[in-house]
Amino acid sequence: MGDSNIPVRRRTVIGGVGAGVVGLTGCLGEEGGDVEESIDEADDAGDVGDEAGEAQEGSISVTGVWTEDEEEDFLAVVDHAEEETGIDITYEPRDTEAILTGTLIDYEAAVATADVVVMPSPARVQSDAESGHLASLTDTWDPEEFAPDPEFVSVDGEAYAAPFKMDLKPGFWYRPSFFDEHGLEEPDDYDQFLDLLAEIDGVEGVEAPLASGNGDGWPLSDVTEAFILRQDDGAQLQRDLIDGDAAFTDERVITAFEEIQGLLQQGYFSEVRDFGIQYEFFWENEIPLYFMGSWTPTFGAIEDPDDLDVFMLPGTEAMVAAENWFTVPEYGDDVEAARTAVAEMVSADGQAVWAERGGFIASNLGVPDDAYDVEIMLELSEMADEVELVPDLDDTLGDPFQSEFWSVLTGFWAEPDQDVESLTESLNTVLQETVEEQDEG
């Protein structure tokens, strides 16, 4: 698996989080070209912000979702950007809900939550741009040198966000050492998956086979999307839900919720805890399976990334891929300094800083293969190359659907005996409302 080429596969990972995604195809190094030459070309064509990136005085603040070990990794990128630009950069972490709601309040009052805001939702980027809250970032990155398409963060031809970290959400992580100790194997089909859960449930010291990670409904939403994707033509179903061409009352969505309901009623999902804390239970083999994203190897509880592997939910032939986007509010004290810092952080050199530390898949195609020191990151790229990649459902749709989705799932995990059809009907109402609002916008 060491021969896999992440920059090649990333080229069509996602046409923007809000678009349907085709299979990954080659772009960088496809003809055996020299990596250094590719990086030089990316620097020439992609570092559009170079002129603005000359050393300058100034200070800016960044707010994003990265905490603990991920915060340390991002701060290494910040150090790189400070050295290259001469700008002092401070970072303040917030959870996703705080960013989504806090920026709405601040922007309406013409206040910058921070000089640079990390936004997970392209729908929010477009909405904020249409309302005049964001500065254009068109000149900070060249789409030809990045995997994401700017279309879904653009208004009237101007891009209002720049892509940074890419996240794959592949499936259930596990420790091979635990599987070996108990004679367990990855399941080939859903019946084998159920058998595996029953076997794990019988192991002494196990609280439950499956981790219930939570924040404010995320990442319960990620595992729910996996069950939607495992249904018949799941990838197209997910795209149709995002576009409003399918309803949440579709029989396949109902089936997905019924499958989750069965697992909840069997006690196969653990107690709901903060997603970061659940990594500690996961590593101690108290909750041996955890549906989580490609950031997993970077968390502090993961003592040995070599003792990590992951399998997709059986029946699933598609995987969610998403990006974290940098945005610059118009109301900051130094918008140009913020734009300069963004250009440096999303550059090949900037993204390589985190890639080398693990748990990171870069959106910039100039980041070379040898920047990925953690083997499992290369294995993830091979998995992604074999399936369709689709946008994240709730991140792409945004509010009001996202908040309602999170709220409903939190309640569902707490009270799994709810009537599934009533639950999906209520979500469908909000889904259609969200799609209509976007169409009107």
N, C-alpha and C positions, 0 to 999 in steps of 0.2 A: 504493500500500500504506500510505501515511501515514494513510489514513482508518480503518485497523483499530483496534478498540477492545479492548485487552487485558483490562481489568477485566470487560467483558461476556463475553468468551470464557472467562476463567478461572473463571467462576462454577461450571461443572460440569466443570472439567478433570479432577477426580478425586474420587470419593466416599471419600476416604481412600486411601492407597496400597494398602491391602489389599482394595480392592473393585473389582468390575467397573465400568468407567466408560462413561457414555453420552456422546454428542456434546456439544460445547460449546454453551451457549445463553446468551441475553442475560439480564442482571439489572440491572446498574448502568447508568444513563443510557440505557436502552432506549427510553424515550419522549422522548429529547432533553432530559432534565432537566439542570440546571446541575451541573457537576462539584463546584464548591465546596459546593453544598447537599448533594450526596451524601456528601462528606467529613464535613461537619458532622453529618449523620445517623449516619454510621458512628462518629464520635467519641462521640455521645450514646448509641448503642445498643451499640457494639462495645467501647469502652474500659472494660471492666468493672473493670479494675484501676486506674482513675483514683484512687479513694479511697486505695488502697494506694500509688499512684504519687506522692503528694506528697513533696516533697523530704525526704530523711531521711539520716541518717548510716549508714555501713556500708561493707563491702567484700566483694566476691565474686569468684570465679574462674569462667571459662567455658572449656570445652574443646570443640573442633570440628575438622572436617576441612579447613578452609580454610587454605591456605598461599600464600606469595608474594603475587601481585597480588590474589588473592581475600582473603587475610588483610588487606591494606590496605583493601579495600572493607568488610570486616566491622568493622574497627577504626573506620571512620568511623561505622558504626551504634553501636558501643560509645560513641564520643564523644558522640553524640546522647543515648543513654540516660543517660550520666553527667550530662550537663548538665540533663536533665529530672528526674532522680530524686535527684541528690546522692550516688549510690552510686558508690564506686570499683570499677571492673571491670577485671580482668586477663584476658588471653586466652592460652591455650596450645594450639597446633595439635597434633593427632595424626592418624595415618592411620586409615582406617576399621577395619582389623583391630585396631589397638591400642585403639581405643575399644570395639569389640565384646567383645574378650577381657578388656581391663583392667577394664572396669566389672563384669564377672561376678565376677572375683576380689575386687575392692574391696567390692562390695555384700555378698558372702557374709561378709566380715569386718566389716560395718557401717561401712564407710569410704566417704566421698564422693570419687569420682575428681575432681570439681570441683563447685562449687555449682550450675552449670548445665552439662548435658551435651547436646551436639547428637547426636541419634540418628537414623540414616537408616532404621531398620527399625521399622515399627509392630508387627511381631510381637514384637520385643524389648521395646518399650514395654509391651505388654500383659503379657508374661511378668514383667518387672520389677515392674510394678504389682501383679500377683497375688501376688508374693512379698513385698510390703510395702516395697519399696525406694524407691518414688517418692512424692513429695508430689502431691496433686491440683492441677491447673492449670485446673480448670473455670472459676474466677472470673477468669482472666486474658484470656479471649477469648470472643467471642460468635460461635458458628458461623454465625449468620445473616449475618454480615459477612465471612465467609471462604469461599474456594473449597472447602477440604477438609471432609470430614465427620468429626466427632470419634469416630464409632462404633468405628473401628479402632484408636484409641489409648485406648479407654475400658474400664473395668471397673466393673460394678455402677452404671452411670450416671454415673460420674465420669471426666472426661478427665484423663489423666496426661501429656499433652504438648500443646504449643502450636505451630501451624504457622508456619514462617518462609519460607525460600527454596523456590520451586518450580522443579523442573528438568524440561525437556522433553528427550527424546533422539530428535531428528528423523531423523538420517541422516548422510550423508557430506558433510563440509565440504570446500570447495575454494576456490581463488582464481580469480575470473573472469579476472584478468589472465593467469594461466597457461593457462587454457582458450582465451582469445582468441589468445595467442601461438602456440599449437599447433593451432588450428582444431578444438578439442574441443567437444562438446556434451553436455548432460545426457542420460542414457539414458532411453528411453521404456519399455523392457522389459528382461528379464534377458539376452537375447542381446546387446542393445546395451550392457548393462553389461559383459558379458564382452569385447566388442569394445573398449570404452573402456579397460578394464584392459590389454588387449594393446597398444593405441596408446600409453598412458602408459608402459608397460614399455619401449617402444622409444625413449623420449625420452632424449637424452644427459643424464647427471647425475642421473637418477632411480635411487634405491636400489631402490624397490619402489612399486607404485601405492598400496597400502593400508597405513596405519599400524597397528602392533600396540602399542597403549598398554596399560600394565600397572601394577598396584600389587601386589595379592596375588591376582590373578585378575580383578580389576576394573580397567579396563573391557572386558576381553575378554568378560565376561559380557554387556555391553550389545550388542555387535555380534552375539553369538550369539543373543540374544533377537530381534534384527531378522530374522535368518534363520528363526527359528521363526514370527515374525509374518507373514512373506511366504508362508507355506504356506496351503493352502486353509482358510478360516475361521480364520485365525491369531489374531485377537483373542479369539475364544471359546476356542480351544485354550489360549492363555496363561492365561485365567481358570480354565479347567478344570484345568490343571496346578496352579495355586495352591490350588484347592479340593480337589484330590485326586480329581477326577472324570475325569481323563485320566492316562495313564501316560507316563513318559518313553520308553517303548518304542513309543509311537505311531509309525506309519509316517511321519507328517509331521515329527516330531522327528528321526527317523533321517535323513530326506531333508535337513533343515536342516544336520545335522552332516556329511552327505556333500557338500553344496555347499561348506561351509567347508573340508572336507578337500581338495576339488579345488583351491580357490584357494591353500591352503597348499602343496600339492604342485607347483603351477605357479610357486611363488615370488612370488605376487602380494602376500602379506603381508610386511611388513618384519621386521627383527630386533625382538625384544621389548625395549622400553625403558620406563622410567617414563613415565606418561602425560603429565606436565608437560614432560619433556624432548622428547617426540615433537612437541610444538608447534613447537619450534625447527626440526626437520627438515621439518615441514609448511610452515612459512612460507618456508623456503629452497627450496621446490619439490623437495626430495629425496624426499619422500613426499607426493604431491599430494592424496590422499584420506584423510580421517580421520573415522571414525565417532565422534562425540562429542556432548556435550550442549549445552544453551543457555547454559552458562557460558563457552563458547569465546571470545566477543569480549573478555572481560575479561582474558585471559592476556597477560602482558607480551610474549611472542614475537609476538603479533598486533599489528603496527605500525600497521595501518590497517584498522579494522573495516569500512570501506566496500568493501574488497577481499575480502569474504567472501560466500559463498553456500553453500547446502546443498541436497542432493536426497535424497529417501528411497530406500531400497533398492527397486528395481523389483519390483512385485508386492505391496508392502506397503501395506496400507490401514489400519494402526493404528500408533500411536506411544506409547511409554512416557512416562508422566508420574510424577514422584515428588516428595516433599517432604523437607526437613530439619526435624526436630522438636526443639524445646527441651524438655528434661526437667529436673526438679529432684529430686536424691536427698534422701531423708529425713534423711540423715546429715550434711548440711552444717551449718556453724556458724550461718548466718543464712538459714533457709529463706524467711522472709518477704521479706527483701531480694532474694533470688534470684527469687521470684515477681514482685516489683515490677519488677525489671529485665526479666524475660521479657515482661511486659505492655507495657512501653514499646518493646522491640525489635520485637515483632510488630505494633505499632500501625501505622496507615497512615503516619504521619509517620516512624516508625522504618524501615519497609520502603522508603519512597520514597528514603531516603538512598542505599541501594545501587542501587535501580532507576535513579537518575539517573547512576550511574557505569557502567552497562552490565553485560551478562551476568547479569541478574537478572530473574526473573519473580515478582512478589509473590503471596503467598497471600491478602493482605488486599485486599478489593475496593474499599477506599477510596483506593487509590493511583491517581492520575489518569493518563490517557494521556500527558500531556505530561511525565511523569516519565521516560519512556523516550526518551532522546536518541539511542540507537543504532538506526538504521533496520532492521537485520536482526532486532532483537528484535520489531519490529512484524510483519515478514514471517513470523517463526516462528509468531506467533499466527494468522496467516491459514492457514498450513499446518495447524496444529493444529485449526482450525475445520472442515477438510474431511475429517478422518479420525476414527476411534474412538481414544479415549485409554484406555490400559490400565495397570494397576499394574506396577511392576518385579517380575520373577519372584523373584529371590533375596532382594531386600530385604524383600519381603512375607512370604516363607516363613521367612526367618531360618535359624538353625542347627538341626540339623546340616547341612541341605541346602546352605546358602549356602557354608559353608567347603569342603564337598566339591565343589561346582560350581566354585568358583574353583580349587581344586587340580587337578581334572580338566582344566579348560580350559588352565591353565598347562602341564600335561603334554602336552596335545593339540597346542598350538602348538609345543612342543619336539620332539614325535615324532608327526607327522601321519599316519603310516602305520598307526596303531593300528586294530584292528577296531572299527568304529563301533557295531555292535550290542552288543558286549560293554561298550563304554563307556556306552552309554545304559542298559543293563540295570543296571549298578552304580549309576548316578545314580538310576534309578527306585527301587531299594531304599531309598536314603536319602531320596528324595522322599516315599515312602509312610510311612516312619518319622517324618519331620517332621510330616506332616499328621496322623498318628495321635496324636502327642504334643500337638499343638495341640487336637485334638478332646477329648482327655482332660483338658486344662487348662481 
